[in-house]
Amino acid sequence: MHLTVLPQSWTGSVGIFHNDVTFILQHEMDKAPNFLDDITLLGPRTCYKRPDGTYETIPKNPNIEHAVDLNWVLHHLVHVGATVSAKKLQLCQPEIIVVGRKCTHEGQEPDTGTVEKVLK
């Protein structure tokens, strides 16, 4: 039997996904941690904080190493038969929501939409 889709709301599906992805990406876990059912890939620093608190982006600083890391992760997922949902795939985003947290170059903070839902 080849499991291609994890059953929704099945008690063990999150654990199976987490363990499988951890095994597949074990050599790059510092760059590609997985949270529940999301795989994030941390890119290189692109915004540098100035002494006045604003941020500077250096246009001549290409993200080639990030593209190589993306290729490595996707190649390993495909190599073991995993699939990635094109609808959920987000590449090179300056801001993402992961497990109710907004992640940006400045750090993490609670997502306001998630906080509002919890407070209702």
Backbone bond lengths (Angstrom), bond angles and torsions (degrees), N, CA, C in turn:
res aa  C-N    CA-C-N  psi(-1)  N-CA   C-N-CA  omega(-1)  CA-C   N-CA-C  phi
1 M - - - 1.447 - - 1.525 108.25 -
2 H 1.315 116.14 134.14 1.462 122.24 179.98 1.522 107.64 -117.01
3 L 1.327 116.94 110.69 1.454 121.92 -178.26 1.521 108.68 -82.16
4 T 1.336 117.04 114.64 1.462 120.26 -179.75 1.519 112.23 -104.14
5 V 1.319 117.31 -22.37 1.457 121.79 178.49 1.519 107.39 -133.80
6 L 1.311 116.09 131.18 1.462 119.07 177.04 1.523 109.26 -79.48
7 P 1.318 118.27 136.12 1.464 120.99 -179.71 1.526 111.44 -62.26
8 Q 1.337 116.61 132.58 1.457 121.00 178.26 1.521 109.94 -70.12
9 S 1.282 116.32 143.19 1.468 126.30 178.89 1.526 113.56 58.82
10 W 1.311 117.28 18.49 1.454 121.29 174.13 1.518 106.47 -85.15
11 T 1.284 118.52 132.94 1.460 123.33 -171.44 1.525 113.76 -53.96
12 G 1.316 118.76 -39.26 1.457 120.44 -174.60 1.511 116.24 -94.24
13 S 1.349 118.98 0.75 1.464 119.48 -172.71 1.526 113.24 -66.38
14 V 1.323 118.18 -38.43 1.469 120.44 179.88 1.525 110.24 -65.16
15 G 1.318 116.89 -42.36 1.467 120.70 178.58 1.512 112.47 -64.46
16 I 1.341 116.86 -40.15 1.471 120.77 177.67 1.519 109.90 -62.42
17 F 1.337 116.67 -48.07 1.463 120.71 179.74 1.527 110.37 -59.19
18 H 1.323 116.61 -49.10 1.461 121.11 -177.40 1.528 111.18 -59.90
19 N 1.318 117.31 -46.31 1.466 120.62 179.93 1.521 112.06 -65.38
20 D 1.331 117.22 -41.61 1.465 120.21 179.59 1.521 111.52 -64.06
21 V 1.330 116.81 -47.11 1.467 120.07 -179.11 1.526 110.46 -66.33
22 T 1.316 117.74 -38.90 1.465 120.65 177.18 1.524 110.58 -59.91
23 F 1.334 117.00 -41.80 1.464 120.28 178.88 1.529 111.09 -67.73
24 I 1.331 117.21 -44.66 1.468 121.28 -177.48 1.530 110.82 -62.88
25 L 1.322 116.99 -42.54 1.467 121.42 -174.22 1.530 112.49 -104.82
26 Q 1.320 117.76 24.30 1.462 120.93 -173.18 1.528 113.99 -58.34
27 H 1.317 118.09 -27.97 1.466 120.04 -178.00 1.523 112.45 -83.88
28 E 1.322 117.22 -9.63 1.461 120.81 -179.43 1.525 111.52 -126.78
29 M 1.317 118.55 24.23 1.464 120.54 -175.47 1.523 113.10 -62.85
30 D 1.323 118.40 -23.92 1.460 119.03 177.28 1.523 111.44 -69.88
31 K 1.344 117.50 -25.82 1.459 121.56 179.04 1.522 112.64 -98.89
32 A 1.340 117.16 -21.62 1.462 120.37 -174.03 1.524 111.81 -132.50
33 P 1.337 117.23 66.38 1.468 117.49 177.13 1.522 110.35 -71.19
34 N 1.323 117.49 148.64 1.458 119.70 176.98 1.518 109.56 -114.36
35 F 1.316 115.37 141.17 1.454 122.79 -179.05 1.519 108.09 -123.76
36 L 1.330 116.58 115.27 1.459 122.57 -179.47 1.519 110.39 51.82
37 D 1.338 118.46 -101.35 1.462 119.23 -178.93 1.527 111.86 -116.75
38 D 1.319 117.56 23.10 1.463 122.46 178.63 1.523 109.68 -120.11
39 I 1.324 115.64 142.49 1.461 121.68 172.06 1.519 106.04 -113.94
40 T 1.308 117.17 122.38 1.459 120.24 176.68 1.519 108.28 -108.54
41 L 1.306 115.69 150.70 1.458 120.35 177.70 1.518 107.53 -125.87
42 L 1.302 115.87 112.81 1.452 120.90 -177.56 1.518 110.04 -75.90
43 G 1.318 115.42 127.24 1.454 120.11 -179.30 1.518 111.69 -95.70
44 P 1.318 116.26 176.67 1.464 120.10 178.54 1.525 110.59 -72.03
45 R 1.298 115.10 159.86 1.463 119.82 178.18 1.533 109.09 -64.02
46 T 1.335 115.72 130.82 1.459 120.02 179.00 1.521 111.76 -120.30
47 C 1.318 117.31 -19.35 1.460 121.49 178.76 1.522 108.41 -115.99
48 Y 1.299 114.79 130.36 1.459 120.57 -177.58 1.526 109.05 -116.08
49 K 1.324 116.47 128.82 1.458 121.21 -176.38 1.525 110.50 -75.97
50 R 1.322 115.16 130.35 1.460 121.69 176.64 1.530 109.23 -86.52
51 P 1.330 117.15 163.75 1.472 119.85 178.85 1.536 113.38 -59.50
52 D 1.352 117.66 -27.51 1.471 120.08 -179.28 1.534 113.02 -83.55
53 G 1.338 117.83 1.13 1.463 121.52 176.80 1.517 115.00 96.81
54 T 1.336 117.33 -12.29 1.464 119.99 176.76 1.527 108.96 -81.95
55 Y 1.324 115.56 172.33 1.458 120.16 -178.25 1.520 110.93 -115.57
56 E 1.303 114.58 146.10 1.458 122.23 179.31 1.524 108.35 -119.16
57 T 1.324 115.42 134.29 1.458 121.16 174.52 1.518 107.52 -108.33
58 I 1.301 116.90 132.12 1.460 121.06 -179.91 1.525 107.84 -97.79
59 P 1.348 117.74 107.32 1.464 120.07 -175.35 1.525 114.03 -63.50
60 K 1.318 118.24 -25.65 1.466 120.01 -178.63 1.527 112.19 -85.35
61 N 1.335 117.72 8.87 1.459 122.24 179.18 1.531 107.79 -99.57
62 P 1.340 117.93 87.20 1.467 119.33 -175.83 1.526 111.70 -71.83
63 N 1.306 114.69 154.44 1.461 120.67 179.91 1.521 110.78 -97.54
64 I 1.318 116.88 43.09 1.461 120.66 -178.13 1.522 110.59 -63.89
65 E 1.338 117.69 -41.01 1.462 118.44 -179.70 1.530 111.65 -65.10
66 H 1.341 117.44 -29.51 1.463 120.17 176.77 1.531 110.25 -69.94
67 A 1.326 116.95 -39.68 1.469 120.42 176.51 1.528 110.60 -62.99
68 V 1.317 117.12 -38.29 1.470 120.95 177.29 1.530 110.12 -65.00
69 D 1.336 117.01 -42.29 1.467 120.65 177.83 1.528 111.29 -63.79
70 L 1.339 117.02 -42.24 1.469 120.69 176.52 1.520 110.72 -58.87
71 N 1.319 116.24 -46.16 1.460 120.85 179.07 1.527 110.76 -61.07
72 W 1.332 117.45 -41.92 1.465 121.48 -179.54 1.524 110.89 -60.94
73 V 1.341 116.62 -47.89 1.467 120.94 -178.87 1.523 110.64 -63.90
74 L 1.332 117.65 -49.39 1.468 120.13 -179.30 1.523 111.34 -63.43
75 H 1.325 117.80 -39.11 1.468 121.18 178.15 1.531 110.58 -61.32
76 H 1.324 117.00 -45.50 1.467 119.85 -179.35 1.528 111.76 -66.68
77 L 1.319 117.67 -37.67 1.463 119.83 177.19 1.524 110.86 -63.99
78 V 1.334 117.34 -45.09 1.467 121.26 179.25 1.524 110.68 -66.81
79 H 1.330 117.17 -38.61 1.465 121.72 -178.05 1.532 112.29 -59.83
80 V 1.326 117.47 -33.95 1.465 120.53 179.59 1.526 112.39 -93.66
81 G 1.339 116.99 3.92 1.458 120.39 176.26 1.513 114.88 91.99
82 A 1.320 117.94 8.28 1.463 120.48 177.96 1.525 109.62 -78.56
83 T 1.300 116.04 154.42 1.461 120.90 176.63 1.520 108.98 -121.59
84 V 1.322 115.56 154.15 1.455 122.21 178.56 1.518 107.31 -119.30
85 S 1.314 116.81 132.02 1.458 121.51 179.40 1.524 109.45 -71.12
86 A 1.321 116.45 120.63 1.466 120.20 179.41 1.526 110.88 -65.66
87 K 1.334 117.55 -30.54 1.463 120.45 179.37 1.524 111.46 -67.86
88 K 1.317 117.49 -32.76 1.462 121.10 -177.76 1.527 113.11 -95.38
89 L 1.334 117.57 -10.07 1.460 121.36 -176.27 1.524 110.70 -72.25
90 Q 1.314 116.62 127.22 1.457 122.81 176.47 1.522 107.74 -126.26
91 L 1.314 116.76 122.54 1.461 121.01 -178.97 1.520 110.40 -111.92
92 C 1.312 116.53 138.94 1.470 124.13 172.93 1.527 112.51 51.27
93 Q 1.313 116.85 53.16 1.461 122.14 179.56 1.528 110.37 -93.98
94 P 1.341 118.06 136.35 1.463 119.44 177.71 1.529 112.54 -74.80
95 E 1.350 116.56 -18.85 1.459 121.21 -178.18 1.527 108.71 -148.17
96 I 1.338 117.26 132.68 1.462 121.01 178.14 1.525 109.64 -137.46
97 I 1.331 115.66 158.68 1.459 122.26 174.32 1.522 107.01 -106.89
98 V 1.320 116.83 120.81 1.465 122.56 178.97 1.524 107.79 -128.09
99 V 1.301 116.41 117.75 1.462 123.51 178.15 1.533 110.86 49.12
100 G 1.335 116.07 48.94 1.458 120.72 176.59 1.512 115.54 74.84
101 R 1.324 117.53 11.95 1.466 122.17 178.76 1.521 109.56 -118.55
102 K 1.334 116.32 133.95 1.460 120.67 175.32 1.519 107.53 -88.55
103 C 1.324 116.83 121.21 1.465 122.41 -178.24 1.528 109.14 -110.66
104 T 1.328 116.25 124.52 1.460 122.36 178.17 1.527 108.53 -134.33
105 H 1.333 115.68 -177.56 1.463 119.10 177.27 1.526 111.77 -67.06
106 E 1.338 117.25 -18.62 1.464 120.90 179.13 1.523 112.50 -84.31
107 G 1.334 117.17 -15.12 1.460 120.88 -179.15 1.521 111.23 133.36
108 Q 1.338 116.23 -154.99 1.459 122.33 -178.37 1.519 110.59 -116.74
109 E 1.319 115.18 150.83 1.458 121.65 172.16 1.520 107.82 -154.53
110 P 1.327 117.89 159.35 1.463 119.20 179.61 1.528 110.61 -63.09
111 D 1.320 116.55 141.08 1.457 121.74 176.52 1.522 108.45 -71.97
112 T 1.332 117.81 128.88 1.466 120.89 -176.38 1.525 111.93 -62.15
113 G 1.327 118.33 -36.96 1.465 121.05 178.04 1.517 112.01 -62.65
114 T 1.310 116.80 -41.37 1.465 121.42 178.52 1.521 110.48 -67.47
115 V 1.324 117.03 -41.28 1.465 121.08 179.63 1.523 110.14 -62.91
116 E 1.348 117.31 -43.15 1.465 120.90 179.39 1.524 111.37 -61.86
117 K 1.338 117.26 -40.65 1.466 120.61 178.70 1.522 111.33 -64.07
118 V 1.326 116.80 -39.14 1.463 120.76 -179.51 1.527 110.80 -68.29
119 L 1.332 116.98 -38.63 1.461 120.99 -177.03 1.524 113.41 -75.92
120 K 1.338 118.73 -16.42 1.474 121.21 179.99 1.488 111.97 -72.72
